[in-house]
């Protein structure tokens, strides 16, 4: 059980890091949408390709625009924060319990 506990702790930590990195990608993508960036810039292309599918999915389900402001990045960030606290921490805590540390 000790090895499985370590695997779960590692999995939870990696998931937490990935969600944190994606949250920053969403934040930068939302900030870049406020200006008129060069669409051929590789960084802009990456940010749009990494965030647009998620934003489009949220927009199609919730319709969160008010006065021309799109609130889908806020919903995505809230979902990421929820997943970090609910899922990643739960996996880490399950690993700690399997190791015998309460």
SVG drawing of the C-alpha trace seen along z (x, -y; Angstrom):
<svg xmlns="http://www.w3.org/2000/svg" viewBox="-27 -46 33 48">
<polyline fill="none" stroke="black" stroke-width="0.4" points="0.0,0.0 3.0,-2.3 3.8,-2.3 0.2,-2.9 0.1,-5.8 3.1,-7.4 1.7,-6.9 -1.5,-8.6 0.4,-11.5 2.4,-11.9 -0.6,-11.7 -2.5,-14.3 0.5,-16.7 1.0,-16.4 -2.7,-17.0 -2.5,-20.1 0.4,-21.4 -1.2,-20.8 -4.4,-22.5 -2.4,-25.4 -0.5,-25.8 -3.7,-25.6 -5.3,-28.2 -2.5,-30.7 -2.9,-29.9 -6.6,-30.7 -5.8,-34.0 -3.2,-35.0 -5.6,-34.0 -8.4,-36.1 -6.1,-39.1 -4.8,-38.8 -8.3,-38.8 -8.8,-42.4 -6.2,-43.7 -5.9,-43.2 -2.9,-40.8 -1.2,-39.7 -3.1,-36.4 0.0,-35.0 2.1,-35.3 2.9,-31.7 2.2,-32.6 -1.2,-34.0 -2.0,-31.0 -1.0,-28.6 -3.1,-30.5 -6.1,-30.5 -5.8,-26.9 -5.4,-25.9 -8.3,-28.0 -10.8,-28.4 -12.3,-24.9 -12.9,-25.1 -14.3,-28.6 -16.5,-27.6 -17.9,-24.6 -18.7,-26.8 -20.3,-29.5 -22.5,-26.9 -23.8,-25.6 -24.2,-28.7 -24.4,-31.8 -22.6,-34.1 -22.2,-37.4 -23.3,-40.7 -22.7,-44.0 -20.1,-42.4 -18.1,-40.9 -17.6,-37.2 -17.6,-35.5 -16.6,-32.0 -13.0,-32.5 -14.3,-33.2 -16.3,-29.9 -13.3,-28.0 -11.1,-29.4 -13.8,-28.6 -14.0,-25.0 -10.2,-24.7 -10.0,-26.0 -12.8,-23.5 -10.9,-20.6 -7.7,-21.6 -9.4,-21.6 -11.9,-18.8 -10.0,-16.3 -6.3,-16.9 -6.3,-17.3 -8.6,-14.3 -6.2,-12.2 -3.2,-13.4 -5.1,-12.8 -6.1,-9.3 -2.5,-8.6 -1.5,-9.9 -4.1,-7.7 -2.9,-4.7 0.7,-5.3 -0.6,-5.3 -0.1,-9.0 -3.3,-10.5"/>
</svg>
